[in-house]
Amino acid sequence: MLVKTYGSAVYGVEAITITVEVNVSSGKFTSIVGLADNAVKESLERMESAIKTNGYHFPRTKVVVNLAPADIRKSGTAFDLPIAIGTLAASDQFENADKLSDYVIMGELSLDGAIRPIKGALPIAIQARKENFKGLILPKQNAREAAMVNNLKVYGVEHITDVINFFIDENCLQPTIVNTREEFAHAQSDYEIDFCDVKGQENIKRALEIAAAGGHNAILIGPPGAGKTMLAKRLPTILPPLTLQEALETTKIHSVAGKLPENATLISKRPFRSPHHTISDAGLVGGGGIPQPGEISLAHNGVLFLDELPEFKRTVLEVMRQPMEERKIIISRAKVALEFPASFMLIASMNPCPCGFYSHPEKECTCPPGAVQKYLNKISGPLLDRIDLHVEVTPVAFSELSSNDRSEKSESIRERVIKAMDRQSERYKDNPGVYCNAQMSSKMLKEICVITQAGSNLLKVAMEKLNLSARAYDRILKVSKTIADLAGSDDIKVEHLAEAIQYRSLDREGWAG
């Protein structure tokens, strides 16, 4: 007897519906065809044990399982459940097998029939709704994630017998219901950290406010213990809240990567990813036989923080250049090319030298001659060209550390950032793909960043006196436009340019001596 059930395979951040055809006929041997990998083929052993343990029998005749379309590679253990249900139906072990065509079924089986969670529940649910399936049956741990998709009944199950009983009597299971908008709105501003916890460092907070308001990448340069990491971790608290569409995009990526916690729904806060400096190229941009998202995609719509930037391998840093420009990453293989979104803010930190105390007000640098410049040269010019703000972080004085004064809260800073970004949204509404000042092209720069004669004279003097490199010119104009937006000004004033000029430390010739 031939029976069809339906599963789903995830490629990139999208899902493809897979028809699981099970044919039980006379003969011997059991086989799975349709470009299945080892994890799928091993499902036969898990499935046989789960079926026998729960009082059913595994057919001792010929069983052929075909996963269609047969030219797409299938991987993972999530096909265990649809294959097992198809086998039981094909061998006439439960009634109402005709209902199988109404549902997508996914889940990994344990030997006793318990169902384990899977990856990519959200894109699977979106695809199931798109193809007008009546419902989705999947592990209970993934049910709330999939239930964010409306107009689709989602049933969370814990055991294979729950699925069998459901097809006998659909009323034995209740669909999972999630009020997505209510939960999303409630958790959006629930941060455990805040800028008001940081003593001193007002100039660094100001620089991060500018970075957040204009979508600028930034690098923090300072000695150990100055607070670089602590400040960077608080950056998401001043970024505008995620929109529902952004949250959905971000959740899909984390779902595919298996990074969502059990019983999770939408990601409500902007991601903050901080990979270790030993990370590989594939770990950062994504990869694998069937490519999985890397850290830059997991930071989509949020912040990617690279601590101790010069310690990262040169090749790892160079692969970021294209994603930073195009805000997406395309991973190509012989048979497939997948696109992952990668629209993130890069925040990096570094010591000014190997020992960490170059330019320290109190401690003496112990590095040999030339070591400082060699250390800084680990960061390539093209990568540095994509970082708008170079911020020098100095140690906090004891008087500020011991002060009981409270700094400005993240909520207040966020309000200013939102107002500045609203001005940019209005300005770039006719420019698709441009959402903030950091994304301006050279042509747009000439039209939008118009400066007065006084401002031009100031910039000329700064370029000459500080020996700023040519790449600093455009960056200063972009940052000064963001400062003007924060001030509510339509024009770039001299004071806006003056503040922007100080954020180009690494472009000063001879900065490292």
Stockholm file with secondary structure:
# STOCKHOLM 1.0

chainA/1-513         MLVKTYGSAVYGVEAITITVEVNVSSGKFTSIVGLADNAVKESLERMESAIKTNGYHFPRTKVVVNLAPADIRKSGTAFDLPIAIGTLAASDQFENADKLSDYVIMGELSLDGAIRPIKGALPIAIQARKENFKGLILPKQNAREAAMVNNLKVYGVEHITDVINFFIDENCLQPTIVNTREEFAHAQSDYEIDFCDVKGQENIKRALEIAAAGGHNAILIGPPGAGKTMLAKRLPTILPPLTLQEALETTKIHSVAGKLPENATLISKRPFRSPHHTISDAGLVGGGGIPQPGEISLAHNGVLFLDELPEFKRTVLEVMRQPMEERKIIISRAKVALEFPASFMLIASMNPCPCGFYSHPEKECTCPPGAVQKYLNKISGPLLDRIDLHVEVTPVAFSELSSNDRSEKSESIRERVIKAMDRQSERYKDNPGVYCNAQMSSKMLKEICVITQAGSNLLKVAMEKLNLSARAYDRILKVSKTIADLAGSDDIKVEHLAEAIQYRSLDREGWAG
#=GR chainA/1-513 SS CEEEEEEEEEETTEEEEEEEEEEEESSSCEEEESSBCHHHHTHHHHHHHHHHHTTCCCCSSEEEEEEESTTSCBCSSTTHHHHHHHHHHHTTCSSCGGGGGGEEECCEECTTSBEECCSCHHHHHHHHHHTTCSEEEEEGGGHHHHTTSSSSEEEEESBHHHHHHHHHCGGGSCCCCCCHHHHHHHHTTCCSCCGGGSCSCHHHHHHHHHHHHHTCCEEEECCTTSSHHHHHHTGGGGSCCCCHHHHHHHHHHHHHTTCSCTTCCCCCSCCEECCCTTCCHHHHHEETTTTEECHHHHTTTSEEEESSGGGSCHHHHHTTHHHHHHSEEEEECSSCEEEEECCCEEEEEECSSSSSCTTCSSSCCCCCTTHHHHHHTTSCHHHHTTCCEEEECCCCCHHHHTCCCCCCCHHHHHHHHHHHHHHHHHHTTTSTTCCSGGGCCHHHHHHHCCBCHHHHHHHHHHHHHTTBCTHHHHHHHHHHHHHHHHTTCSSBCHHHHHHHHTTBGGGBTTTTC
#=GC SS_cons         CEEEEEEEEEETTEEEEEEEEEEEESSSCEEEESSBCHHHHTHHHHHHHHHHHTTCCCCSSEEEEEEESTTSCBCSSTTHHHHHHHHHHHTTCSSCGGGGGGEEECCEECTTSBEECCSCHHHHHHHHHHTTCSEEEEEGGGHHHHTTSSSSEEEEESBHHHHHHHHHCGGGSCCCCCCHHHHHHHHTTCCSCCGGGSCSCHHHHHHHHHHHHHTCCEEEECCTTSSHHHHHHTGGGGSCCCCHHHHHHHHHHHHHTTCSCTTCCCCCSCCEECCCTTCCHHHHHEETTTTEECHHHHTTTSEEEESSGGGSCHHHHHTTHHHHHHSEEEEECSSCEEEEECCCEEEEEECSSSSSCTTCSSSCCCCCTTHHHHHHTTSCHHHHTTCCEEEECCCCCHHHHTCCCCCCCHHHHHHHHHHHHHHHHHHTTTSTTCCSGGGCCHHHHHHHCCBCHHHHHHHHHHHHHTTBCTHHHHHHHHHHHHHHHHTTCSSBCHHHHHHHHTTBGGGBTTTTC
//
